[in-house]
Amino acid sequence: MKVTLILHDFCRGWIIEKMAEKLCEALCALGISAEIRSQASGESQINHFMIFHYVDPMLGTINTVSVTHVDDALKIDMIKRQIAQGVRAMICMSRMTVDQVAGHGVDRARLTYAVPAHDGDIVPRRIVIGVTSNCYSDGRKREWMLQKLARDIRLDAFLFQFFGSGWGETAAILQQAGAAVELAEPSGDYIGDYGAIRAAVPNFDYYLYPGLDEGSLGTLDALAAGVKTIVTLQGFHLDLPHGVTHGFWDYPELRTIFEAIAADRQARLDTAGKLTWEGYARRHLEIWSSLIARDALPDDDRPVAGHGGSPPASYKIEGYKAVLANPYRRDMALRFWTPGMFDFYRQARRRLGQLRRRLLGAG
């Protein structure tokens, strides 16, 4: 299979060019002969246009087109014309857009989708757990809970920031479980130390307080900063409407909370990890291979696992009144419907601009 990815000049320099380059690299890595060009090639079995604006299909080849968002009647008309001109598949970015476009009279048999990919090179941040209290020898802060937590489960997802004395032993045990730890011991200037705490609290993901001694005033700082809390269900914590995000009393409850928070983060990482450029390329190969074999799209649209809920029953598509009212969309419409007039319009506008600059310069 030989594939040409068509990247128009107006798409260069931003996300569409990046997607073209990544798709081309992934196809080549899979043993496919692929290249990026500004025009379709008669030598390629597949000509794939990276965006659905101003497509000029190449006769004698299989033409497919990437479809980004569709929000007005002009874009619907672009898609309809391209299919009428012989484009075999419009590859949307989502199942929702497939449904949206099909709902406006486009042949569903020519619509499919490929979920975009991710580069996979971002280092995930840890979940910041803030503690702003001293730890005492009588155990009133129940630090043993954190020590047991570290012995029972991995804590690689977390960064613990302790503001206060006495947390050294607990910090070492947390680090052995994979957690990152930052200790800020009191300096002797309690006003300055509290200022440092106030500056740090808004950067917490969660404020933690395991003690049972009435409650923590740090909880109030967390609420004032809009920070979620993991605090004990006792004392004045119970008198704070919306003040307790995750409440607990005993150790099993605390462990469950941390496991759930870590699992929620890991689920997001797993989703991103599956959206590789290789997978994106394989999805396109699946579509193209099906078109080559039987002039039809794959039978299975491969719904995304864990798809969260249904989209709205109707989709807002602006009419031509809105298209003509917007200068950018108006230019698109002129170029699409009357390309000769658009060229004249663009030249006239350029000349008027030059004349205006001369007059302003003369003045």
N, C-alpha and C positions, 0 to 999 in steps of 0.2 A: 504494500500500500504506500502510495506517495501522497503527501498532504501539503497543501499550501495554506498558510494562515494569512489572510488578507488584513493588513493593518493600514487603514487610511491615515494620511498625513495629519488630519485634524485630531487623531486619537493618540498621537505620540506625546511622550513627556509626562504621562500620568498613569492611572491604574490599568487602563485597557492595554497599554504597551507592556506593562509588567506582566499582566495575565498572558499575553501572547508569547512573551519570552519564556515564561515558566512552562506553559503548555508545550511549546516547541521543544524545550530542553527535556521534558518528561517523555514526550513522544520519541525523541531520538534515543533516549536511554532505554526505551522498550524495543528498539530495533526498527522503528518506523522512519522512513525518509521524510523529514519535515523541514520546512523553511518558512520564513516570514517575508512577505512581499507586499508591495503597495497595490498590486493588481492580481487578479486571478490568473492561473496558469493553465494553458491547454494541455500541458504535459502531466498534470497531477490528476490522480483519480478522484481526490477529494479537494474541493476548494471551500475553505471555511472562513467566513467573514466574521471578524471579531466584534463587530457591532452592526446593528440592523439599519443604520442610517445610510441611504444612498448605495444600495447594493446593486451590482451589475453582474448577474450570474453568467458563468462561462458555459456555453452550450457544449455538450458532449462529455461533461464531468458531473459529478455529484456535488451539488452546492448546499451547504448548510450555513446557518447564521446564528450568532449569539444574540440573545435578546435581553437587554437590561430592563429597567422599569418602563412600564407602559402607562402613561397618565393622561393621554389626550387622543382625540379622534385621528389626528395626523399620524401618530405612530401605529394605530390600528390599520390605517390605510396603507402605510408602508409595508406592514407585514402581509396584508392581503395581496398587494401588488407583487411582492417578491414570490409568494407562493404561486400566483398566476403566471409568473415568468419562469417557473421551473425550480424554485428552491425546494429541496426535498424535506428539509427539517428545520424548524425554528427551535433552537436550544435555549430555553429560558434559564434563569438563575434559580428558579424555585417552582415547586408544584403549585403554589398559589398563583403565580403569573400565568402558568399554563391554564388554570381554571379561569382566570380573569380574561385572558385573550380569547379562549374558546367561547366564553359567555358573550362575546361581542361579534360573533359570526365567523370566526376563523376555524377552519377545518381542524378538528381535534386530532385527526390522524397524522397531521404534520407538526404537532406540538409535543415537545418533551422537555426535560430539564436536566441540568447538571449542577449540583451544589458547588459553589466556589471552594477553592482550596486555600490552605494556609501554609506559610513558609516553614513553620515549625522551629524557628530559631529564637523565639522570645523566652527568656528565663522567667518562670512564674514567680511571683512574689509570695512570700510567706504571709500567713494570717497573723496579724499583730495582736497579741494578748497583753494588755496593760494591767499592772498591779501597782497601786500607789499607797502602800502602807508598810509600816515596820513589821518585822517578824520577831516574835518574842520567845524566850526560852520556855514559857509555860504552855506553848502550843496553841494559844488562843486563835491564831490565824489558820490553824489546821493545815499547815504546810505538808503534813504527811499525805494528804490527798494528792497533791501534785507529785510527790515522790513516788507514790504507788502508781499513779497514772503513767509515769515515765517507765516504771518497771513492767507495766502490763501491755502497753501499746507503743507503736512508733509515733514520734511527734515531729517528723521531718517537715510537716506542713506549717509549723508554727514558729513564730518569733515571740519570745517572752521578754517584755521590758519591765524590769523591777525598779521602782523608785522607793527606796527605803532600806533600812539596815536589816541584817540577819538572814538574807536570802542566799548566801553563798553556797551552802550545802545543797539546797534545793536546786540552784542553778546548775551545779555540776552534774547532778543526777538527770536533770532535764536534757543537758547536752549529750549525755550518754545515750539518750533515746532519739537523738537526731535533731532535737530542737536547737534553734539559735537563741542565744540569751544575751541580753544587755543589762548590766547592773549600774544603777546610779545611786551611790551611797550618799547619805546626808553630808553636807559640807560644813555644817555648823551655822550656816546662815539660813534659817528656816524660811525667811521671806524670799530669798533668792531661790531656794530649793523649790518652794511652792510655785514660783514663777516658771521654773523649768518644767514642772509637772503640768501646769496649765497650758504651756506651749506644746507639750507632747500629747496630751489627751486627745485632741482632735484627730491625731494620726493613728489612734488605736482602731482596730476593727472591733474588738470587744474589750470591755472592762471586766476584770475578774476580781471577785471577792469571795473567798471560801470560809471566812470567819463566821462565828455565831454570836458575836458580841454587839448586839443591837442593830448594827448596820454600818456602812462605810460612807463617809462624806464624799469620798471619791466617786461614789455612784452619782451624786448630784452633778459633779463636774462632767461625768460622762454624758448624762442626760442633756446638760447645757450645750455640749458639743455635738449632740445628735448621734452619739456612739452607742452601739448595742451593748447589752450587759449579760454577764454570766455571774449571777449573785445568788446568795442564799435567800431562801424564802422565810425570812424572819425580820424582826425589828421594823424599823421604819421603811425598809424596802417594800413591805406589804402595803404601805400607805402612799405609794407613788404610782398614780395611774400611768400605764404604759412604761413603767420604769424597769420592769423585769422582762428581758427578752428571753433568757433561758434561766429558769429558776431550779434550784436543787437544794437538797438537805443532806443526803448521804452520798457516799462515794460512787455507788453504781450509777446514780443519776448523773453525777459529774462526768463519769467515763462515757456514758451514752451521749451526752452533749458534745464532747470533744470528738467522738467517733462520727457523729452526724455532721458536724461542721467540716471535718476533714474529708468525709465522703462526698459532701456537696461540692467542695472545691475540686476533688479528684474527678468527679463526673464532668466538670467543665474542661479539665485538662484532657480527659479521654476523648471528648467530642472533638476538640481541636486536633488532637493527635491522629484521628482517623481521616481528617480532611487534608490529605496529602496531594501534591501535584501529580504524583504517580496515579493515585486513585482518580483524579480529575481527568487525566489523559486516558485511563482505561475506560472510564465512562463514555468519553467521546469515541473511542475505538469500538465500544459495544454498539453505539448508535450507528456509526459509519459502516461497521461490518454487517449489521442487520439491513441497512439500506442497500448495500452491495449485493447481499444474498437474496433479498426478496422484496426490495423496494418498499419496505415498511419499517416502522420503528420497532424497537424491542417490545415484546409483549408486556413486560413488567416495568412500570415506571419507577420501581424501587423507592417506595416511600421511605423517608428518613425515620430511623428507629427513634422512638420517644418523641415523635412530633407533638408539640405542645398545643393542643386545642385546635379548633376550627377557625378559619378566617371569617370575616364578615360575610353575610349573605350576598351583598352587592359591593361592587368596586366603583369608586368614583373615576369616571373618565371625562375629562373636560372636552367641551365641544370646540368647534372652530372659532367661535367668538372669543374664547379665552386664548386660543392659539394666535389669532391676529392681533390681540391686545398686547401681547408680549413681544418685544423686538427680536429676541433670540429665536422664539418659536416661529415668528412671522418669517424670518429669514429661512428657517428650515422648510417652511411650507412653500415659499417661493422657489427655493432650490429644488424641492421635490416635484412640484406640479408644473412649474414653468422654468426649467433650468436656463433657457436662453434669456428670459426676462430677468432672472436672478443675476446672471452675469452682467447684463446692462445696468441693473439697479446697483450692483456692487461697484461698478466702474464710475457711475454717476455720483454715488455717495463719496467715493474716494476723491473725485475731482472737486466736489463741493467742499470737502474737508481741506483740500489744498488751497482752494480759493479763500476760504475763511481764515486760514493761517496767514496767507499773504496780506489780506486786508487788516488783520489784527497787527501784523508786523509793521505795515505801513502806518497804522495809527499810532 
